[in-house]
Amino acid sequence: MSKLSQRKKFKKINLIAVISLFLVILAGAVVRSSGSGMGCPDWPKCFGRYVPPTDVSQLPKDYKQAYLAGRKKKNERFAKTLDLFGYRDLATRIRNDQSILVPEDFNAINTWTEYINRLIGALTGIFLLMTAIYSFSYWPDLKRIPLLSVGNLVLIFFQAWFGSIVVSTNLTSWTITVHMLIALAILAISIYTYHLALTFNREPAKVKAIVNITAIIALLLTIVQIVIGTDVREDVDTIASRLPSYREDWVNSIGSSLATHRTLAIVVLIANVMLYALVRKSYNRHSKQQQLMSFTFLMLMLQIVTGVILSYLQLPPAAQTAHLVIASVIFGAQFYLLLNLHRAATLKEGVI
């Protein structure tokens, strides 16, 4: 296969990997909003099977005790690792967390929801593996592409392992946040390698400092907002476990994390309005930069709508899923816009 053919395949598979990563985030959001995170108590198999059961009668009578014992062993190994790196307080909290010792009842819907999430993750891993293989066609010209592609492959394996920790620690709050941030990092690297492959032989463009700085600030605000949103979701889980029959009281019981999330949403909106005005002033109407900014702004409006629905309609699961997925789409679009500001820009005449 010629180098040109390999590079075409790289760009095609890399793009598929980016799309599949958004599907992984969607599947993970469905798992989160439906409470299916513990649908499979073990990893990588599900109830010790490659194809999970559909009825509790297919499981041994002592399945709860068996998987609880395995979880305790895995958590102890993880706690020892944390001790090794100096995180003794965190290791102690994991060892003393009694919620980890509560066995989960079998639920076929939750089991298959989590199992489908894992299948999508495995398929995405295959796409990233193929991306890494074909990335070496760029080795003579731009070593960043294969190095980042291989690094991303390592990161996806780490993410899979860390996913097993999330499960074994019974969805301990901080592990979910870290899991989400790793997912965003993998997504960003895949978008970056795709952009590099499209533009590596083009000259960099001049960018007005105010546009560049505003784009960076908008992206960082989105990341912070996603982290705080994860904290809000964790608070909801805590309240739901305490008041399972009083869903109408969950939002009012959340407290400071929700107030911070709402305040930051206004700051995010202002930053993106400023960026939208700057991009419209600096780039042609049909440029990729304006198209990306318009798409980002549309997603931001949809995000506000889902936020209002969550606040006033008692946190419906579908809105929870949409809220998280749209946030990741906004992140991806903002990051891709930032990359396109620096290369192959189409500026209005006389602006720079």
Secondary structure, 3 states (H helix, E strand, C coil): CCHHHHHHHHHHHHHHHHHHHHHHHHHHHHHHHHCCCCCCCCCCCECCECCCCCCHHHCCCCHHHHHHHHHHHHHHHHHHHHHHCCCHHHHHHHHHCHHHHCCCCCCHHHHHHHHHHHHHHHHHHHHHHHHHHHHHHHCCCCCHHHHHHHHHHHHHHHHHHHHHHHHHCCCCHHHHHHHHHHHHHHHHHHHHHHHHHHHCCCCECCCCHHHHHHHHHHHHHHHHHHHHHHHHHHHHHHHHHHCCCCHHHCHHHCCHHHHHHHHHHHHHHHHHHHHHHHHHHHECCCCHHHHHHHHHHHHHHHHHHHHHHHHHCCCCHHHHHHHHHHHHHHHHHHHHHHHHHHECCCECCCCC
